């Protein structure tokens, strides 16, 4: 039910300029006009509507939305959301549009059915947005208060968020799932850091299990010390492939003997599979020699991984792994499972039958999970439960995000549900699975991709070939190989982030390295062009790109191209805030491509070179704000 409006002071452009530039606090919850100029407009619209509707401005404010396209306005009020009884929303919209007073901030609103559309006045939006950008510089769009435990009291500290991503398996291919996890996880880490969170980036390596016993056997037989030092990931992978081929052959021999009614006991008890099991058992029992070999494989692999991640501008705070889960934490969660009555015996092993503890379809979907094998070794779920408990004890985090492919959905659902059933619903509620679809056809001219280095190398080479096709421009590049590498990395990352996370996409070298269409190279080109405009103008940045530079903003308000560009720039803080809710990189990418298209259509209309001095400064300021 709507409540009576409270009286608030009459807002003016000057009062909002004071808020956005000087950082005055807002009286509206979740409103930060000093960081987001559009919040100033929301406050103004809510305040004015309160006077004519009788609805409290505090109720109206959160209902005001941004529009999908500028032709629908800058802000829109869906009248039905106010739930006013007795009158039709369409009639109310028309009535309020007529009664809305003249404003220094917005044009007279228009009613579109049950919606009220608001367009910002050119003078106000230009005077608010561009100075706000020059004040914040590269930080414009971010809101570090969002990461505070209390937005009004920084002394209470920041929220801590753990983000687990990438997480390749040592000695196995860095497959498409790891690539997507790396790119999305890196994006989310930057996003939350910009929002002021204390971000801890975790790489949870697949570095434990019987397969590492098998790998150690392979190294003892065929290992090459020099090859291991030079390319540990590649060499271990080659060894793993070779020993697995032998294991497959051994299994076929066992089957042939059994099919022929012959005794295969000796081969089973002395074969590779049993040797690998015993080696892994020794690792679990802290055998020094076994662990020393495994640790060397792990440490050398991490060194190579770090170099590959550096090319993507990604770092990790911790390289964890299944191997790092302590026995104490595993024993703790097993005791909790036993206490909660979750664990039952099944043919000598221990399992959780979720169907017995979770009713309906959810329980059936979770199924049964093995927590300890018959030989006493732990499983993936048990170690993840122990690891989750350890992380909570160590970091006391507010949120933990797992950036993991969709095919691990059941496993993570089991992890969260088991945690809840063990009596820690609070911990489970702080965990989130950010999922994603598949990359299809990820191969290169050399064949199927194995490692991250393969992907980046081959895309860079392809990018270099694309660049060579324009001989004139290629000749102007000082370090073409380095540029090709950067553009190649942009190509991979932008292609991955262009669609919704859950969607599959085809890995296409030709499409991603093109300078036409919404690609990484095109985005880099758009930024380079903005830099070039400023460089060719030869005007010191202090004369147009700094607070108090004395630019006449009125010289921009007569141009629809300039005003629409500022209207679009103003949406960036909302875009970032929305991305924090959706965890969709494409939200930001889509916005950036809208910006590049708007800029592209403006260059011929808003020329810098050849324009009159004050006009030149104003346009340079606009392009600098866009950059």
N, C-alpha and C positions, 0 to 999 in steps of 0.2 A: 504494500500500500504506500502511495506517495506521501511524503511529509511536507510540511510547509517550508518554504524557502527561508534561509537565513539571510540577513542583510550583509553585503560585502562591499568594500570600497569600489568606486568606479574605476575600472582599469583604463590605462592609456598606453599608446605605443611606447612612450617614454618610461612608464613604470615597468613594462615588460623588458625593454632594453636594459634597464637597471638590473632586473632579475637575471637575464641571460648573460650579461657581461660581468656584473659585479658579484654574482653568485648568491643573491638573496634566496633564502629558503622558501619553499612553497607551503601553503596551508592545506593543500590537497595531498592525500596519501598516494604514494607511488608516482608523484609528479616531480620532475626535475627540470624546470625551465632553464636553469643555469647551464644544463648539459644538453637539453633537447628543446630547441626552440618551439617545436610543435606542441609541446606540453603547455607553453604559454598560450597558444591559441585554444587548446582544449579548456584551459582554465577560464579564458575570456568567454568562450561560447557557453560553457556551463553556467557561468555567473549571469550572463545576460538571459539565458533561457530560464533560469530560476526565477527571474523577476516576472516573466510573462506566463509561466506555466504553474507556478505554485509548488513545483517540485524542488526539493533541496538540491543545491549545486553539487553536494557531495555524492548524491545518487546519480545525477546526470553525468558527471565527469567520466566514470569508468565505462559508461555505455557508448560514449563517442568513439567512433572508429575511424581509421584511415581508409582511403578508397584504393581500389585496385589500379585504377587508371586516372590520370589527371583530368580527363574530360568529365568525370563523375564528381569532381570537386576535390578538395584537399582533405576535408573531414566530412563525415556523414553521421547523422543521428538516426538510428532505427527506432522510430517512435514506439512500436509494439514492445520494445525491451523495457520501457518505463512502466508497463502494465497499468495504465490508467483506465479505470472502468467507466462505462457510461457513454463514451464517445468513440467513434471509429478512428483508428490511427491515421487514415488518409485525410479525414477532416481536420484532425488535430495538426497534422503536418502543414496543411494549407493555411490554417489559422495562425500557427506560430510563425510561419514564413512571412505572413503579412504584418504581424505585430512586432517582429524583431526590429530593434531600433537601428538607426544609423550607427556605424562603428568605424573607428580608425583602423581596426585590425582585419575585418572580413567584409566582403560584399554582402548585400542583402541575400539571405538564403533562398534557395529554390526548393519547392516541394516536388519530389518524384515518387508519387504513390505514398507509401507510408514512411518515406525517408526524407530527411531534411539535409540538403547538400550545402556545404559551406566552401566558398572560394576565398583564399587569402588575398588581401589587397597587395598589389605589387610593391608599393613603397614600404609597407610594414615588413613583408617577408624578406626583401633585399636587405633592409637596415638591421634586421634581427639576425639573419643566418650568416651572412659573410663575416661580420665582425666576430661572431661566436666561433667560427672556424679558425680565424686568425688568432684568436685567444687560445684555443685548445690545440691548434696544429694537428699533428697526426693522431692525437687522442680523441678528436671529434668523433662522436658516434658511440664512444664507450662510456660506461657509467660505473665507476669503481665503487660506488655506494652499494650496488647490488650484491657485492660480495661480502659486505659487512654483516656481522651477526645482528647488529642493530644499526639501521641506516642513520639514526640520529645520534649515535654514540660510538664513534670510531674506537674508543678506548676498550670496548668489549672484544675487539679483535675481528679477524676475518673468518669467513666460513672456509673449511678445508674440503677440497674435492680431489679424490683419487681417480685418475683415468688410466685404465689398463688398455693398451692397444699394441698393435703389430704382432707381438708374441709368436715369432716363427719357431719351428722345430729344428734343433741343431741336426745337421747332416741330412736334412730333407729339403725339398724345393721350397723356395720362398714363393708360394703360389698366389693366385689372384686374390684370395681371401685375405692374405697377409698384406698385400699391397693396398687394398681398400681400407683395411683396418688402420694401416699406417697413415694414410692420407686423411681419413675422417677423424682419427684420434688426434693427429697433429692440429687439425682445424679446431676441434673442440677445446683442446688445451689452450690455444691462443685466444679463443672466444671467451673462455672463463677467466683467463688471466686478465684480459681487457676489462672484464666486469669486476675485477678486484678480488677474485677468489684466491686463496692459497692453493695453487694447483700442484699436485704431485703426479708426475708422469711415470707410469710403470710399464715395463716390458716383461711380461711373464712368459719366459722361454719354455718351450717343450724340451726339457733336458733330462728326463727321468724315465725309467721303464726298462723292460727287458730288451728293447731294441738297442739300448746303449751297451748292454752286455754283448750283444751281437756285433755292434760296431767295434768294440774293444778287441774281440776275436779277429775281426777283419784286419784291424791295424797290426795286430801281432803277426798275422800271416803275410799281409801284402803292403803294409804301410811304408811310406817314404818320408823320412824326416824333413828333407828339403822341401818337398811338395807340401807337407803339412805347415811348415813355417811360412811359405810364400802364399798359399791359398788354402787355408784350413777348411773353409766351408765347402769349396769345390772338391778338395781331395777326400774329405770325409764322406761327401755325397757319393763320389765314385766308388769308394770302398763299400758303402752301404748297399749300393746297387749290386755290386759284385757278390757280396756275401749273401744277399737276399736271393740272388739267382741260384746259389749253391743250396740255400735252405729250401727253395722250391723244389729243386731236383731231389733233395733228400726226402721231402714229404711224398714226392711221387714214388720213390723207391719203397718207402714204408707202405704206401697204399697198394703197390703192386705185390709186395710180399703178403700182405694181409688178404688181398683178393685171391691170391694163389693158395691161401691156407697155410702159409709158412710163418715162422716165428720172426717178428720184427722187434723183439724186446731189446736186443743189443744195440740196434741202430737208434731206437728211441732213447735208451739210457745213456748212450755215449755220443749221440749226434749233436749237431749245431744247436738245435732248439734247446736241448737240455743243458748244454754248456753255457748258452746265453742266459738261461734261467738261473743257473748256479752263480754265474758272474754277477748278475743283478742282485741275487740274494746276498752275495759278499758285499756289494755296494751298500745295500740296506743295513748290513751288519757292521758298517763302518770299517771295512777292510782297507787299510792304508794304501796298499798298492793299487787296488781296484779304483779307489776314489781319486788317487793321484792322476791316473790315466784319464779318467772321466773329466776331472777338473781342468786338465790341460786342454782337452778338446773344447770345453766350454769357454775358457778364458781366451783362447786364440780366436774362436768364432766371434766372441763379443767385440774384439778389436776390429775385425772386418765389418761387422754389422754397424759399428759406430761410424766408420768411414762412409758407408753407403747412406746411412741416415743423415749424415752431415750435408750430403749433396741435396737433400730435401729440406735442409734447414730445420731438422728435427733432432732434439736431444731427449734423453731420459734421465730422470732423477735416480731411478733404481732399475737394475737388471735382476729381476727375481726369477723364479722358476719353480717347477714342481720339486726339484731337488732341494730347494731352500726351505721347504716346509718342515718344521721341527717335529720330532716324534712327540714332544710334549703337547704341542697344539693338536696333533692328531688324536692322541690319547684323551685329551680334554673333550674334544667334540664327540668322540666315540662314547665317552662316559655320559655325555648329555643325551646322546641318542638312546643309549640303554635306559637311562632314567626316564625318558619320555615314552619308552616302550615302542620305539620305531623299528628296531633291528630284530630280524628273525633269521634263523638258520635255514639254509636251503642247499642240500647236497654237500654239506661241509663248508659252504661259503656263507657269508653274512650279507643280507640284502635289506632294503627298505621297500615294502610293498605299499606304494602311495595310494592304491585303490582302497586299502583298509583304513586309511587315515584322512583321505580327502574325498568327499562325496561327489557323485555325479560325473559329468564329462571331464572335468578338470583332473580328477583322480585317475580316470582311465587314460587320459592323455599323458600323465606323468609316468604311469606304468610302474615298473620295478627297476630298482637301481642297485647294482652290486657295490658294496662298500669295502669288503675284504675278501680276497680269494682264498681258496682252500689251502694254498701253501702259506698263507699268513701275510702276503704282501698286500699293500693298500692299492686302492683304485683312484682314478681321476677325481671322482666326486668326493671321496674321503679327504684327499689332499687339498682340494679346493675349499672344503669346509674348514679344515685346519688353517689354511692360508687366510681365509676371510676373518676368522677369529683373531689371528695374529695381527692382521692389518688394523682391526678395530682397536686392539689393545695398544698397538704402537702409535697410530696416527689419530685416533679418536676423531675420525672423519665425519663430516656432515653428509657427504654423498660419495658414492662409488659408482663409476660408470664403466661397464665392460663393453668395449667396442669389438664385437665378435660377430662372425657371419651367422646368417639365419639358420644354418644347419646345426648350430649349437644351441638353438632355442630351448629344446627339451632339457638339455643338460643344465642350462642356467636356471630354468624354471624349477628343476629339481633342487638345485643349490639353494635358491631363495626359499622355496617351500620347506625344505628340510630345516633350514635355519629358523624359520618361523615355528615349525612344529617342535623344535628343540627348546622352545621357550624364549626366543629372542626375536619377536615380531618387529621390534624397533630397528634392529640391525637389518633385517630383511627389507624393511620399508625404505631404507636409505640406499638400496642397491638398484641399479637400472641397467637393462640390457639395451644398448643402441645397436640395432641390427642392420644388416644390409644384404643386397642381392648379389648375384654372381657376375663375374666378368667372363664373357663368352669369347672364345677364339683368341686367347692371349698367347700368340706365337709370333715368331719373327722369321726372317729369312734363314736364320740358323736352326730353325726348328722350335720345338716347344720351350718356352721360357722356364728356367730353373731357379734363378736367383734375382734379387733386386738389381744387382749390378748389370745383369743381362738386359733387363728392361730399360734401364736408364742409358746404357751404352748404345743399344740399338735404336732407341728413339732419337738420341742425340745425332747419330750418324744419318738417320733419315731426315732429320731437321736440317742438317748441313747440306744434304743434297737439294732440299727445297730451296734453301738460301742461294745456292750456286746458280739456280735457274735465272735469277735476276743479276746478271753480271755487273751492271752499273752500280747497283746498291751494294753488292757483295764486295766490290773493290773499295768501298768507303769504310768497311768494318775493320777496325784495328786488330781485334782478336776473334776471328770468325769461329774457331773451334769452341772457345769459351762461351761465346754468344749462343752458339747452337746447343750447347749443353744446358744453358739456362732456359732457353726457349723450349727445349725438349722436356725438361722437368715441368715447366709450366703446362705443356701440352698434356702430359700424363695426369697432372693434378686437376686441371680444369675439366678434362673429359670425365674424370671420375666423379667430380662434384657437380656436374651440370644437371643431372637428373636426380629424382628422389632416391634416397638411400635404398629403399626396398626394391627398386627396379633393377633388373638385369640390364647390362649394356654390352655392346660388342666393342672389343678392343681393336680400334682401327687406326693404324699408323697414318694413312693418308688423310683421314678426317681430322685427327687431332693436331696434325702439324700444319694444317692449312692456315693461310693468313686471311681467308674468307670465312664468314660465318662466326658463330659464337665459340671461339677457340682460345686456348692459352696464348698463342702467338698474336692473335688479334687484340687481346686484352693488353699484352705487353706493348704492342704497337700504339694503342690508344694512349697509354701512359707516356711513351717516348715522344709522341707528337706534342703532348702538353708541355713536356720539358723543353722541346725544341722551340715552341712558340716563345716561351720566356727567354730562352737563350738568344734567339734571333732579335728580339725586341731591344735588348741591350739596356733595359731600364733597371736600375738597382731595386731589389726586392723590397727594401725599406720604404720605397716610394709608393708601393701599392699592396704589398702582402704582409703588412704588419699592423697591429692595433694602433690607431691614431695616425695613420698615414695620410689622412685628409682626402680620401677618394670621394668624389661626388657620386653617391649611389643613384641619385635621380637620373643619371645618364644611362642607367640600365633598365629603368622601369618602363620606358617606351617601347622596348623590344620584347615581343612575345617569346622569342627564342631565349633571351636572357632570363626573363621571369620564369619560364617553364623549367629552365635548367636549375635555377635556385630552388624552385618548388620541389624538384626531384632530389637535389642535394639535401634539402631539409628532412627528407624521409630516411636518411641513413641511420640516425639513432633508433628510430622505430624498427627498422629492418634488423639491426643487431639485437635489440631487445626481443623481437619475435623469434629470432634464430635460437636464442637461449631457451625458449620454450619448446621449439620443434626439433632441435638438434639436426636441422637440415642444412647442409652447406649450400645447397642450390638456392636457398632464400637469398643469401648474399650474392652468389654468382649471378642470379637473374637480375638483381638490382644493378650490379656493376655493368652488365651488358646493356641494360636500359640506359645507364649513364653514357656509355660509349656511343650508343646510337643517337642520343640527344646531342652529344658533343659533335658527332660527325655531321649532323644536319645544321649545326650552328656556325661552323668555321667560315663558310662563304658569306654568311650574313653578318657575323660579328668579327670582322677582320681586325687584326691588331696592327700589322705592318701597314703603314699608309694612313692610319686614322689620326685624327687630331689629338694633341697631347693629353687632355683630360679624359677624352673618350678612350684613348689607348690605355691609360692607367686603370680606368674602370673595368675595361674588358680583360686586361691582364689579371686584375684582382679576381674576376669571375673564373678565369681559367685556372688560376692558382688555387682557388678554393675547390674547384673540381678535382684537381690533381691530388 
